[in-house]
Amino acid sequence: MSSIYQLPSLVQRLDMARLFQSVQPLEIELGSGDGSFIVDYAYRHPERNFLAIERLLGRLNKMERKIRRADLSNVRGVRIESGYFLQYLLPRGVAAALHIYFPDPWPKRRHRHHRLVNEKFPSLAHAALQSQGRVFLRTDDADYFGQMQSVLGSNPLFRVIAVPGELEATATDFERDFQAKGVRILRAAFEKT
């Protein structure tokens, strides 16, 4: 069985029972890159299911090879744009956590409406998360980090929490590159109220 799930529809919400062999808490990474984080984290947490959302086919193919090498049955990848997936395809209240690490910062002011974590994000994340579900964020872009903190930190749907040490210790491919160059990594975590 392929670890990449072919969406049966682009307009109907996913039937989560078709994705995994076991019913377990679900964590979703929006924008998984080559899967460095999610494969490592899923390997250490066989008691959870993980869904990796990535729009670029080359990155998804790299992720699939990593999933196969690690012989994981608790990770599935989906090729689609993260914002669309979150808004239209993810069923309500299914996720224990959303991981968003180094999303495209869209640095030009006129392009910022394209950012994943924008004014609409808190209500979309709140709908996707289970009770006390969590959102974990990382970026190297200070401006985008400020926006992330503003839209989630000032929203009554969420409260600020500490980033768990285990998550801080699990790096993404981008993060390793940034750390090697001495770039400061900005992290935040929020819990659904």
Phi, psi and omega in degrees: 000134178288144176278353177264121182270125177274118182296127179284341182206148175259006181234347179252143180296149182297146169266100187298335180295341181273349187272326188231153180288326183238146174275114183214165175305142185250131172240142185235132173254121179266111184085069190278352182059226181272007176085009182307310182292305192293325179293314179298314182292320179294325178298321180279352182227070179293347180277003179233156172258149182227134177243125182252118181256125182209133182270339184269123185299318180301317178293320180296322177295320176298318179298317181299320178298319178295320179297317179295315180299323180276354179055052183261135174251000183256016177231132174228143177252149176227131180267104178190162177287134188299316181297318178296315179303312182297319184281320191245338187248334182281125177298155182288139172066028183259341188262134172278333181204149171242128178249125178229105186239119177057052176292160179304122184281349182040070190293334180287135184306319183289347181257356187299337178295346177279347182300140179296313180269094182230195184297331180279339188303315182304318180289325178292316179295318180301318180293324183284332187274149171287174175304133182061023175295159188233151175241126179245130185233146173214143174200163172255357184263110185297322179296313179295321178299319176299319177294317179303312181295323181292310185289329179266318184292332180262004182265129181293351178284346184224157172230149180287137174227169177284146175283124179300141181303323180299322178290321178299327183278348181260107187268152172269172177297316178299318183298317178299319178297314180296317180297322179297332179267001180079018180282136180286132179260130181254130184230148176208156178218144181222149179239139178295133179265000000 
